[in-house]
Amino acid sequence: MQDLMLQLETARQERVQTLKEFMRLKKELALAQRRCDELRAENGSLKTALLVAENELQTLHAYAADVAQ
């Protein structure tokens, strides 16, 4: 009976440790997902800024070509 109680206590301790590790990993995943979302938003903003700059450059290039003629 004592042996069984020891096994149960060991199993309980392992379960507690596993749950703690699971919660740590879950928190880490949430942080990683949040950072990924932030990077996606930043990437979208950079793409928009790049398109705006590209359009401005094309406009300036066309204007310079007109002035040169």
Secondary structure, 3 states (H helix, E strand, C coil): CHHHHHHHHHHHHHHHHHHHHHHHHHHHHHHHHHHHHHHHHHHHHHHHHHHHHHHHHHHHHHHHHHHHC
